[in-house]
Amino acid sequence: MATPRLHLSALYRYPLKSCAGEPLERAQVHQEGIAGDRRLMLARPDGRFITARTHPRLELMQVQLGEETVVLRFPGHRDLELVRANFSLAPFATEVWGDRFEALATSKEADAWCSAVVGEAAHLLCIGERSPRYRESIQQRVGFADGYPLLLIGEGSLADLNAKLAHAQGASDGKPHVMAQFRPNLVVAGSDAFAEDGWQRLRIGDVELGVAEPCARCAMITVDPATGAFLPGKEPLKTLATYRRGGKGKVLFGQNLVVLKEGQLTLGDDVEILA
């Protein structure tokens, strides 16, 4: 029986932290991650970031990035087209998981629109051409992502989780969970369940990637990306916690990556495990 071919089966970016994912056919990958990925973020006036952990309906927001414009879309609200040249780019002190840095303001119009969407005072921030956020732990610059430039998940891992949920008593509604709940950048087909746990370095297309550490999961994965609402029963986090706890008690699913060699990714690219 032929061994399944490891290949890139899906490719996503999230232009605004916690917004809907944008499926891509190809992407340029830089040290800070996929071009255009999490270059925007919402923050409260005191600089604390806003995500779907507290505002799950954010996952319904669609963001279209153009060379000169950014278009924001949200159900029940008029589309907002922003001209990049009109961004004030005033420094705005913020933080992401303890990393304090200065992002850049966009516009009062954007702030007002986003405030109406989330139901509280919010500022739309951008990261700029080169992120000012430098993470000592990985010795790389990162945008508004939680901690790493990229997240990878194998299709086999999700299939394994859904199989366990299907046999678990009290499973939420019997429907399989979808990859969008886990918000990966890269999805790999052809590998066994959780094979990615053993990978250390890989090549996809022109890009070489290092596996930094497993991704610790939280309530974000219990948001239904189709409705922007939390799923009942705290699934799939509840089931994952029964067999995917790490040494520090964190629930692990997917692998965080760093970029060792920049380049282009294309759907269907072979995935070569180098170490």
JOPE-V73823 format. One record per backbone hydrogen bond with DSSP energy under -1.0 kcal/mol. NH is the residue of the N-H (numbers start at 1). CO is the residue of the C=O. E is the energy in kcal/mol with one decimal. If there is no record, write none. Layout:
BEGIN
nh:NH co:CO e:E
nh:NH co:CO e:E
END
This chain:
BEGIN
nh:7 co:189 e:-1.9
nh:8 co:269 e:-2.5
nh:9 co:187 e:-2.3
nh:10 co:187 e:-1.2
nh:12 co:185 e:-2.5
nh:13 co:22 e:-1.5
nh:17 co:40 e:-2.5
nh:19 co:16 e:-2.9
nh:20 co:61 e:-2.8
nh:22 co:13 e:-3.1
nh:24 co:11 e:-3.0
nh:27 co:265 e:-2.4
nh:29 co:263 e:-3.4
nh:30 co:33 e:-2.9
nh:33 co:30 e:-2.2
nh:35 co:28 e:-2.8
nh:37 co:34 e:-2.5
nh:38 co:14 e:-2.5
nh:39 co:15 e:-1.3
nh:40 co:15 e:-1.7
nh:41 co:125 e:-1.9
nh:43 co:123 e:-2.0
nh:44 co:48 e:-3.1
nh:47 co:44 e:-2.5
nh:50 co:42 e:-2.6
nh:54 co:51 e:-1.2
nh:55 co:51 e:-1.9
nh:58 co:55 e:-2.3
nh:59 co:56 e:-1.8
nh:60 co:57 e:-2.1
nh:61 co:58 e:-1.9
nh:62 co:73 e:-2.3
nh:64 co:71 e:-2.8
nh:66 co:69 e:-2.9
nh:70 co:82 e:-2.4
nh:71 co:64 e:-2.5
nh:72 co:80 e:-2.8
nh:73 co:62 e:-2.4
nh:77 co:74 e:-2.2
nh:80 co:72 e:-2.4
nh:82 co:70 e:-3.3
nh:84 co:68 e:-2.5
nh:86 co:83 e:-1.9
nh:87 co:84 e:-1.9
nh:88 co:106 e:-3.3
nh:89 co:105 e:-1.8
nh:92 co:103 e:-2.5
nh:94 co:101 e:-2.6
nh:95 co:47 e:-1.2
nh:96 co:99 e:-1.9
nh:99 co:96 e:-2.0
nh:101 co:94 e:-2.1
nh:103 co:92 e:-2.4
nh:104 co:126 e:-2.6
nh:105 co:90 e:-2.6
nh:106 co:124 e:-1.0
nh:111 co:107 e:-2.1
nh:112 co:108 e:-2.5
nh:113 co:109 e:-2.2
nh:114 co:110 e:-2.6
nh:115 co:111 e:-2.4
nh:116 co:112 e:-1.9
nh:117 co:113 e:-1.6
nh:118 co:114 e:-2.4
nh:119 co:115 e:-1.8
nh:123 co:43 e:-2.7
nh:125 co:41 e:-3.3
nh:126 co:104 e:-2.8
nh:127 co:39 e:-1.8
nh:135 co:140 e:-2.7
nh:139 co:135 e:-1.4
nh:140 co:135 e:-1.2
nh:142 co:133 e:-2.0
nh:144 co:38 e:-2.3
nh:150 co:257 e:-1.4
nh:152 co:255 e:-2.6
nh:153 co:186 e:-2.1
nh:155 co:188 e:-3.0
nh:158 co:154 e:-1.3
nh:159 co:155 e:-2.2
nh:160 co:156 e:-2.0
nh:161 co:157 e:-2.0
nh:162 co:158 e:-2.6
nh:163 co:159 e:-2.0
nh:164 co:160 e:-2.0
nh:165 co:161 e:-2.5
nh:166 co:162 e:-2.1
nh:171 co:168 e:-1.2
nh:181 co:178 e:-1.6
nh:182 co:179 e:-1.8
nh:185 co:151 e:-2.5
nh:186 co:151 e:-2.3
nh:187 co:10 e:-2.2
nh:188 co:153 e:-2.0
nh:189 co:7 e:-2.7
nh:195 co:192 e:-2.0
nh:197 co:194 e:-1.5
nh:198 co:195 e:-2.0
nh:202 co:209 e:-2.4
nh:203 co:272 e:-2.6
nh:204 co:207 e:-2.7
nh:206 co:264 e:-1.7
nh:207 co:204 e:-2.3
nh:208 co:261 e:-1.5
nh:209 co:202 e:-3.1
nh:210 co:258 e:-2.6
nh:211 co:200 e:-2.6
nh:212 co:256 e:-2.7
nh:215 co:254 e:-2.5
nh:217 co:251 e:-3.5
nh:221 co:218 e:-1.6
nh:222 co:219 e:-2.0
nh:223 co:220 e:-1.6
nh:224 co:229 e:-2.9
nh:227 co:224 e:-1.1
nh:228 co:224 e:-2.9
nh:231 co:222 e:-3.5
nh:235 co:232 e:-1.1
nh:238 co:234 e:-2.1
nh:240 co:236 e:-2.6
nh:241 co:237 e:-2.1
nh:242 co:239 e:-1.5
nh:243 co:240 e:-1.5
nh:244 co:240 e:-2.3
nh:246 co:250 e:-3.1
nh:249 co:246 e:-1.9
nh:252 co:244 e:-3.2
nh:253 co:215 e:-2.3
nh:255 co:152 e:-2.8
nh:256 co:213 e:-2.9
nh:257 co:150 e:-2.7
nh:258 co:210 e:-2.6
nh:260 co:208 e:-2.5
nh:261 co:208 e:-2.0
nh:263 co:29 e:-1.7
nh:265 co:27 e:-3.0
nh:267 co:25 e:-2.9
nh:268 co:8 e:-3.0
nh:269 co:266 e:-2.3
nh:271 co:6 e:-2.1
nh:272 co:203 e:-2.9
nh:274 co:201 e:-2.2
nh:275 co:201 e:-1.7
END
